[in-house]
Amino acid sequence: MSFIVSHGIDIVSVKRITDSIRRGGSAFLNRVYTASECRYCKNRARKFEHFAARFAVKEALIKALGNKAHCVALNQIEVKNLPSGKPTLHLKPAVMKKAGLSSKTKIEVSLSHEREFAVASVILIHTG
């Protein structure tokens, strides 16, 4: 039987992320994103929307983790896409352990973005 462990949602202004990237440069990018995420976003026509969506996913996960959120840095959370385009979250085993998640925890992600805003939802499901 599966049950929802926790849910988090976040919305972010694309302009806010654009300004942060332009102001903070590589220091901001390295603090928030993985190298793989940076490559992915920089190769998109509307790259700042993609950066904003990934930021929203990371914040949604932090909210879903609740009081264990302090254990996870944003650049330790990686958003990847399946061949179908569906976004997924990848956390290293050590990060999963620090966050109190097990291999039986499934992470469901949904994100959307447009010119002004990006939104994301993360649901943690225990399957054990």
N, C-alpha and C positions, 0 to 999 in steps of 0.2 A: 504494500500500500504506500502511495506517495502522499506527501503533505507539504504545504508551503511552509518553509522555515521563516522567510522574511521577504519583504519587497521594498524596493527603493525606486524613486523617480526623480528626474532632474530636468530642468529646462535652462538653457543658457543663450545669451545674446551672441550671435556670430560676431558682431562688432566688438564686443568685450574681448573675445578670444583673439580676433584680428589685432586689436590694439596691444594686447599682452604679448603676442608673438613679435610684433614690430618693435615694441619697447624693450622686451627682454631678450630677443634674439635666441641664439642657441642655448643660452643658460635656461631660459624658460622652457624651450622645447625639450631639453635633456631632463629637466626636473619633472615634466609632466608626461612625456611620450617616450615610447621605445623607438629605437632606430628604424625598425620595421614599420611602425605607424607613421613616422615622419616621411619615409620613402613613399608609402601608400598615398598619404594626403598630398604631398608635393606633386605627385603625378596626376592629380585630378584637376579638371577644369575649374571647379569651384573649391579650391583646396581649403579655404578657411571654414567653409561649411562642414567639411569632413573633420577638420581638427576640432571644431566645436562639438560635433556629434560624439567624437571619442572622449572629449572632456566630460560631456554630459553622462556618458556611460560610466566612466570612472567615478563620478560623483554619485550616481545612482547606486553603484555597488557599495560605496562608502556608507551611504544611508542604509542600505540593506544590512550591512554588517553591524550597524549600531555601535555599541560600546567597544567592539573589537576593531573599529575602523582605524584607530591610532597605530595599529600594528602594520598597516599597509601604506606604502608610498604610491603616489599616482603612477610613477613610471615602472612600478612592479605589476601593474595591471595592463594587459595587452589585449587590444581589440583586433581580432582577425575576421576575415570573411571566408565562408565556405565557398566552393565553386558556384553555388546557387546565388550567392550574394548575401545570404543570411549571416548577420554578425554573431560572433562568438567571443567569449572571454577566456583568456588563458592566464593562469596564475601558476608560478612555479610551486612545486610541492612544499618547499619551506615557507612560502608566503601563505599557502592554503592552511598549513598547520598553525602559523602565527594568528591567522584570522579565525581559527576554530572551525575550519571547514574540512571535511573528509573526502575521500574518493567517492563516497556515496552521495555527495552533494552535487546536484545538477544545477548549472547556472544558465538561466534563460535570459536572453537579451533582445530588446527591441529598440530601435532608434529611428529617428526621422529628422530631416533637416530641410530648410528652405533658406532663402536669402537672409532673413533676419534672425531666425531662431533655430536651435537644435534641441531635441528632446530625446530622453532615453528612459527606459524602464528595465530594471533588473529584478528577477525573481529567483530566490534560492530555494531549491526543492531537495528535500532529503528523500532518497530512494532506498530506504533500508528497513 
